Amino acid sequence: MNAQAFNEDFFTFLTSSPTPFHAVATMAGRFVKHGFHQLQEQEAWTLTEGNSYFVIREDGALIAFSIGSTDYVKKGFRLLGAHSDSPCLQIKPRPDITGQGFHQVGVEVYGGALLNPWFDRALSVAGRVCCRMGDNSLQTLLLDLQRPLLIIPSLAIHFDREANKNHPINAQQHLTPLLSQVAADTFPDFTAILMEQVSRERPAIEATEILGFDMFCYDTQPPCLIGYKDEFINAGRLDNLLSCFVGMRAMLEADGNGNRMFICNNHEETGSTSATGALGSLPLAAFERLIPDVQSRQICLSRSFFISMDNAHGVHPNFTDKSDPSHHILLNHGPVIKMNANQRYATNSISKAFFQLLAKEAGVQTQEFVMRNDMACGSTIGPLIAARLGVRTVDVGAPSLAMHSIRETTGSQDPLLLYQAIRHFLSREHLPGETR
Ligand code: ZN
């Protein structure tokens, strides 16, 4: 497989996944196409050896698994994890604001977004709406308006001569996007615009009103290769749709008959505490259904191994003093193993050694990241899943720049390099500690 074909598919995935709900729906579509059976949490599960399944919770979290062997006390699971959400601007429940001849839409900041890059971008809106139907039932629909619709104009430098030196952003005052320029009494409000979109995207559906929505702004500029030799990928939501895409493709294409599971959580960017976050009950609930006997389940989990995937910080050439000098991470130099003495990452010497072994077997180089001692270290789902399931865990990810910007940059070889290591993990005949 070459990087070009892999990246083309990745760009299609990114474009069809402007929100966590769309990312999960896109993955679900691919899993169905490859013979995975969809399970419902509201029903009993009948699971058989040799088959693959997936379950979705509240549109934003997905767990997919393949059962190679039901001899769970001998065969652990090869576990993968990623998160479906990215920092962004979410539309407020009562968003319409009018004044000065403008119609604006109030937003909240979702997660730790870097706010400056959201100015002067052609934004669209996507998410889900909950509609009241003709028979008084409720139906949830995904919507993607696709076209440029919103803009947050910068303040001209003539009004702020210090703008390039000191430019704090007040998220309540300065971030409200413009939607239109019309008299308020003749203009549909934001919910009416969503209703129009429901009729456009789903003409067969007879919704009478929208009673709730989770809608998010996103950048309409498509993903692209950039650099003299197309060395880089520039796109929105690389954190962490890159890992979602790699996890999905590896699940679809792995060889062998090992037990495999991909856990994709929502709400990582806000701390993971939700029904769909990594601190939610879904991963353990899935294992309880898979292996109802407590003793067998515990043995299986103790034989399992979890690779938590989330992007890592590459060294920025303009800000080299922000990286630990002995741990400079380079784009296009392979997956990054992330470590932290205070357990912000779950990696330890043993899980690191296993990932390095896997990567070497797959012919992929690895890098090692630690944060500087004088800066706070980020975290991810690795320690949370490790704590909840009690599984051996390594935190890894593709190197990137501008993490949490509206557009982030990674190496054009990096998605494929991570995939090669991950696919080998899923296909490898034995895990460490697995009975031969
Ligand atoms: Zn992330």
Boltz pocket constraint, residues with backbone or C-beta under 6 A from the ligand:
constraints:
  - pocket:
      binder: B
      contacts: [[A, 83], [A, 85], [A, 239], [A, 240], [A, 268], [A, 310], [A, 311], [A, 379], [A, 380]]
      max_distance: 6.0
